[in-house]
């Protein structure tokens, strides 16, 4: 079935996943396959109802089409989202059932870990399908935890953005980092190594305290982090960080972070342009994780992953320069490029 246009959702093919015995209730959303199989992670979340779950799947699948195309990967866009069962449940039984559903698609969709899922879950799914990545790393090959690669891509994009906006390196700059999960924390270590000053916030206060102890960061309240006196604001938590309230408080002239769907509404892109804020489009800069997942699935090595991730900085700079020359929001320029790329078939060897 296809998402209805009346809900302002992108058109996707839905594959409903229901296995009552395994307590599996979810959906695979396929947005595009022109470049290759639809690829995107599996999210386990406490959705209040099926409609919310389907809407999230559609938007996430569309986002993966843009991300995979912009990263020049031989994949289209897809996503799987599962409703987290109430109470205790057996993850092995659940994800083995999920793997069987993925296998039924015959390679049209490739899954991996995402919010709420991990390496062990993907290993369970892999017992029934080969169309899965995000598994235990194998010596000599890409794979394992994608977080360091995501952080590296954001770091390279941030260096390019700072050079574009300020004409200087990150050394001595104050960076406000919102969200200290695996990617945000790794990014902080890279920024500290580059000589930046850190102001950090996380809903889990222990995470913020831990980063402060290790790196000498200043801790801010989550509701205040967007408005601290900093040169760069790095949203690295859940989506929607850039809303009207955040923009009203924002002091940084660069926004570059790992979070997905950072713009809370379409008009935010125009407001950032009016405010002369350099915005590094989220799906451009946070593609390191899917690059690693792609390389794992294609049996590539870490050198190939690093080469692709290191292109994120120059790609970000090119988009920012085009946006300046055209006087358009950087997100609009990125979307134009991705939309052209996502319709073009590509050989996995390219």
C-alpha positions as CSV (number, residue, x, y, z in Angstrom):
1,X,0.0,0.0,0.0
2,X,1.1,3.6,-0.5
3,X,1.0,6.6,2.0
4,X,-1.9,8.9,1.3
5,X,-1.0,12.4,0.0
6,X,-3.7,13.9,2.2
7,X,-1.5,13.4,5.2
8,X,1.4,15.3,3.5
9,X,3.5,12.2,3.6
10,X,6.0,11.2,1.0
11,X,4.8,8.4,-1.3
12,X,6.1,5.0,-0.1
13,X,5.4,1.4,-0.4
14,X,4.4,-0.1,3.0
15,X,5.0,-3.7,3.9
16,X,3.1,-4.4,7.1
17,X,4.8,-6.7,9.6
18,X,2.6,-8.6,12.0
19,X,3.6,-11.8,13.9
20,X,1.5,-12.1,17.1
21,X,3.4,-15.0,18.4
22,X,6.7,-13.1,18.2
23,X,5.0,-9.8,19.3
24,X,6.1,-8.2,16.0
25,X,4.1,-5.2,15.0
26,X,5.8,-2.9,12.5
27,X,6.2,-1.8,8.9
28,X,8.9,-1.6,6.2
29,X,8.6,1.6,4.2
30,X,10.3,1.7,0.7
31,X,10.6,5.1,-0.8
32,X,13.0,4.6,-3.7
33,X,14.9,1.8,-5.4
34,X,16.3,3.5,-8.6
35,X,19.9,3.5,-7.3
36,X,19.6,0.1,-5.8
37,X,17.9,-1.7,-2.9
38,X,16.2,0.5,-0.4
39,X,18.5,0.8,2.6
40,X,17.8,2.1,6.1
41,X,17.9,1.0,9.7
42,X,15.3,-0.7,11.9
43,X,13.9,1.6,14.6
44,X,12.2,0.1,17.8
45,X,10.0,2.7,19.4
46,X,6.9,3.1,21.6
47,X,4.5,4.4,19.0
48,X,1.1,5.2,20.4
49,X,-0.8,3.9,17.4
50,X,-0.3,2.5,13.9
51,X,-0.9,5.8,12.2
52,X,1.9,7.5,14.0
53,X,4.2,4.5,13.2
54,X,3.3,4.6,9.5
55,X,3.9,8.3,9.2
56,X,7.3,8.1,10.9
57,X,8.3,5.2,8.6
58,X,7.4,7.2,5.5
59,X,9.3,10.3,6.5
60,X,12.3,8.3,7.6
61,X,12.4,6.3,4.4
62,X,12.3,9.4,2.3
63,X,15.1,10.8,4.4
64,X,17.2,7.8,3.6
65,X,16.7,8.3,-0.1
66,X,18.2,11.7,0.2
67,X,21.0,10.6,2.5
68,X,22.0,7.6,0.4
69,X,21.9,9.5,-2.9
70,X,23.9,12.5,-1.5
71,X,26.5,10.0,-0.2
72,X,26.7,8.5,-3.7
73,X,25.8,5.1,-2.4
74,X,24.3,2.3,-4.6
75,X,21.1,2.3,-2.5
76,X,17.7,3.8,-2.5
77,X,15.8,4.8,0.6
78,X,13.8,2.7,3.1
79,X,13.2,2.2,6.8
80,X,11.7,-0.3,9.1
81,X,9.9,0.8,12.3
82,X,8.6,-1.6,15.0
83,X,6.3,-0.9,17.9
84,X,8.0,-1.7,21.1
85,X,5.9,-4.4,22.9
86,X,4.5,-3.5,26.3
87,X,6.2,-5.1,29.2
88,X,9.0,-7.7,28.9
89,X,9.6,-9.4,25.6
90,X,12.1,-11.8,24.0
91,X,14.3,-9.8,21.6
92,X,15.6,-12.9,19.9
93,X,12.2,-14.1,19.0
94,X,11.1,-10.6,17.9
95,X,14.1,-10.0,15.6
96,X,14.2,-13.5,14.2
97,X,10.6,-12.8,13.1
98,X,11.7,-9.5,11.7
99,X,14.5,-11.1,9.7
100,X,12.1,-13.6,8.2
101,X,10.0,-10.6,7.0
102,X,13.0,-8.9,5.5
103,X,14.0,-12.1,3.6
104,X,10.5,-12.2,2.0
105,X,11.4,-9.1,0.1
106,X,14.2,-10.8,-1.7
107,X,16.8,-8.1,-1.3
108,X,14.6,-5.1,-2.1
109,X,15.3,-3.8,1.4
110,X,18.5,-3.9,3.4
111,X,18.2,-3.3,7.2
112,X,20.6,-2.3,9.9
113,X,20.5,-1.0,13.5
114,X,18.9,2.3,14.4
115,X,17.3,4.0,17.4
116,X,16.3,1.3,19.9
117,X,18.1,-1.5,18.2
118,X,21.7,-2.8,18.3
119,X,24.2,-5.2,16.9
120,X,22.8,-8.2,18.8
121,X,19.3,-7.6,17.3
122,X,20.8,-7.5,13.8
123,X,22.6,-10.8,14.5
124,X,19.2,-12.3,15.4
125,X,17.7,-11.0,12.2
126,X,20.7,-12.3,10.2
127,X,19.8,-15.8,11.2
128,X,17.0,-15.6,8.6
129,X,18.2,-13.1,6.1
130,X,21.4,-12.0,4.4
131,X,20.0,-8.5,3.7
132,X,21.2,-7.0,7.0
133,X,24.1,-4.9,8.1
134,X,25.2,-3.3,11.4
135,X,26.5,-6.7,12.6
136,X,29.5,-7.6,14.6
137,X,32.7,-6.3,12.9
138,X,34.8,-8.8,11.0
139,X,38.6,-8.3,10.9
140,X,39.7,-6.6,7.7
141,X,36.1,-5.5,6.7
142,X,33.9,-2.6,7.4
143,X,31.2,-3.0,10.0
144,X,30.5,-2.8,13.7
145,X,29.4,0.3,15.5
146,X,28.7,3.1,12.9
147,X,28.8,5.9,15.5
148,X,32.5,6.8,15.1
149,X,32.0,7.2,11.4
150,X,28.9,9.3,11.8
151,X,30.8,11.5,14.2
152,X,33.8,11.8,11.9
153,X,31.5,13.0,9.0
154,X,29.9,15.6,11.3
155,X,33.4,16.7,12.4
156,X,34.6,17.1,8.9
157,X,31.5,19.0,7.9
158,X,31.8,21.3,10.9
159,X,35.4,22.1,10.0
160,X,34.2,23.0,6.4
161,X,31.2,25.1,7.8
162,X,33.4,27.0,10.3
163,X,35.9,27.8,7.5
164,X,33.1,29.0,5.3
165,X,31.4,31.1,7.9
166,X,34.3,32.4,10.0
167,X,37.3,31.8,7.8
168,X,39.1,29.9,10.5
169,X,39.5,26.5,12.1
170,X,37.6,25.1,15.1
171,X,40.5,25.7,17.4
172,X,39.4,28.2,20.1
173,X,35.8,28.2,19.1
174,X,33.0,27.4,21.5
175,X,30.8,24.5,20.3
176,X,27.4,23.8,21.9
177,X,26.6,20.1,21.6
178,X,23.1,19.0,22.3
179,X,22.8,15.2,22.9
180,X,25.6,13.0,24.2
181,X,24.7,9.6,22.9
182,X,27.3,7.5,21.2
183,X,27.7,10.0,18.3
184,X,27.5,13.2,20.3
185,X,30.1,11.9,22.8
186,X,32.4,10.8,20.1
187,X,32.1,14.1,18.4
188,X,33.0,15.9,21.6
189,X,36.3,14.0,21.8
190,X,37.1,15.0,18.2
191,X,36.3,18.6,18.9
192,X,38.4,18.6,22.1
193,X,41.3,17.2,20.1
194,X,40.8,20.1,17.6
195,X,41.2,22.7,20.4
196,X,37.5,23.7,20.7
197,X,35.8,24.7,23.9
198,X,32.7,22.6,24.7
199,X,29.3,23.4,26.2
200,X,27.2,20.3,26.4
201,X,23.7,19.2,27.3
202,X,21.8,15.9,27.5
203,X,18.5,14.8,29.0
204,X,20.6,12.1,30.8
205,X,22.5,14.3,33.3
206,X,25.1,11.6,34.0
207,X,26.2,11.7,30.3
208,X,26.7,15.5,30.4
209,X,28.6,15.2,33.7
210,X,30.8,12.4,32.3
211,X,31.8,14.5,29.3
212,X,32.4,17.5,31.5
213,X,34.7,15.4,33.7
214,X,36.7,13.9,30.9
215,X,37.0,16.9,28.6
216,X,36.5,19.9,30.9
217,X,33.2,20.9,29.1
218,X,30.7,23.3,30.6
219,X,27.3,21.8,31.2
220,X,24.1,23.6,30.2
221,X,20.5,22.8,30.6
222,X,18.9,21.0,27.7
223,X,16.3,23.8,27.3
224,X,19.1,26.4,27.2
225,X,21.8,24.8,25.0
226,X,20.6,26.4,21.7
227,X,21.0,29.8,23.2
228,X,24.4,29.6,24.8
229,X,27.1,32.0,23.6
230,X,28.8,29.8,21.0
231,X,30.1,29.9,17.4
232,X,28.6,26.5,16.5
233,X,25.5,24.8,17.6
234,X,25.6,21.0,17.1
235,X,22.2,19.3,17.5
236,X,23.0,15.6,18.1
237,X,19.8,14.3,19.8
238,X,16.4,13.6,18.3
239,X,14.9,15.6,15.4
240,X,13.2,19.0,15.4
241,X,15.9,20.9,17.4
242,X,15.6,23.9,15.1
243,X,12.2,25.4,15.8
244,X,11.1,29.0,16.2
245,X,12.0,29.1,19.9
246,X,15.5,27.8,19.3
247,X,16.0,30.3,16.5
248,X,14.9,33.1,18.7
249,X,17.6,32.2,21.2
250,X,20.3,31.1,18.8
251,X,23.6,33.0,19.0
252,X,25.8,30.6,16.9
253,X,26.3,31.5,13.3
254,X,26.9,27.9,12.3
255,X,24.6,24.9,12.9
256,X,26.1,21.5,12.1
257,X,25.1,18.4,14.0
258,X,24.3,14.7,13.8
259,X,20.6,14.7,14.5
260,X,18.2,13.7,11.8
261,X,15.3,16.0,10.6
262,X,16.7,19.1,12.5
263,X,14.3,21.6,10.8
264,X,11.1,21.4,12.9
265,X,9.1,23.0,10.0
266,X,9.8,23.9,6.3
267,X,9.9,27.6,7.0
268,X,12.8,27.2,9.3
269,X,15.2,26.9,6.3
270,X,14.2,30.3,5.1
271,X,14.6,31.9,8.6
272,X,18.1,30.5,8.9
273,X,18.9,32.2,5.6
274,X,17.4,35.5,6.8
275,X,19.4,35.3,10.0
276,X,22.7,34.7,8.0
277,X,23.2,31.4,9.8
278,X,25.3,28.8,8.0
279,X,23.3,25.6,8.2
280,X,25.0,22.3,7.2
281,X,22.1,20.1,6.0
282,X,21.7,17.2,8.4
283,X,21.5,14.3,6.0
284,X,24.6,15.5,4.2
285,X,26.8,15.7,7.3
286,X,25.5,12.6,9.3
287,X,25.9,10.1,6.4
288,X,29.0,8.4,8.0
289,X,26.9,5.7,9.6
290,X,25.1,4.6,6.5
291,X,28.4,4.8,4.6
292,X,29.8,2.3,7.1
293,X,26.7,0.1,6.9
294,X,26.8,0.2,3.1
295,X,30.4,-0.8,3.0
296,X,29.7,-3.7,5.4
297,X,26.9,-5.0,3.1
298,X,29.1,-4.7,0.1
299,X,32.1,-6.4,1.8
300,X,34.3,-3.4,1.6
301,X,37.1,-2.4,4.0
302,X,37.6,0.5,6.4
303,X,39.9,2.4,4.0
304,X,36.9,2.6,1.6
305,X,34.7,3.8,4.4
306,X,37.1,6.5,5.4
307,X,37.6,7.7,1.9
308,X,33.8,8.1,1.5
309,X,33.3,9.8,4.9
310,X,36.1,12.2,4.2
311,X,34.2,13.5,1.2
312,X,31.5,14.9,3.5
313,X,33.6,18.0,4.3
314,X,34.2,19.1,0.7
315,X,30.6,18.2,-0.2
316,X,29.3,20.4,2.6
317,X,31.5,23.3,1.5
318,X,30.3,22.9,-2.1
319,X,26.6,23.1,-1.0
320,X,27.2,26.1,1.2
321,X,29.0,27.9,-1.6
322,X,26.2,27.2,-4.0
323,X,23.6,28.3,-1.5
324,X,25.5,31.6,-1.0
325,X,25.8,32.2,-4.7
326,X,22.2,31.4,-5.4
327,X,20.9,33.1,-2.2
328,X,18.9,30.0,-1.3
329,X,18.7,27.9,1.9
330,X,21.4,25.3,2.0
331,X,18.8,22.6,2.6
332,X,17.1,23.5,-0.6
333,X,20.3,23.3,-2.6
334,X,21.1,19.9,-1.0
335,X,17.6,18.6,-1.8
336,X,18.0,19.6,-5.5
337,X,21.3,17.7,-5.8
338,X,19.9,14.7,-4.0
339,X,16.7,14.6,-6.0
340,X,18.7,14.4,-9.2
341,X,21.0,11.7,-7.9
342,X,18.3,9.5,-6.4
343,X,16.7,8.8,-9.8
344,X,20.0,7.7,-11.3
345,X,20.9,4.0,-11.3
346,X,24.4,3.3,-10.0
347,X,26.7,0.3,-10.1
348,X,27.8,-0.9,-6.7
349,X,31.4,-0.8,-7.9
350,X,31.3,2.9,-8.7
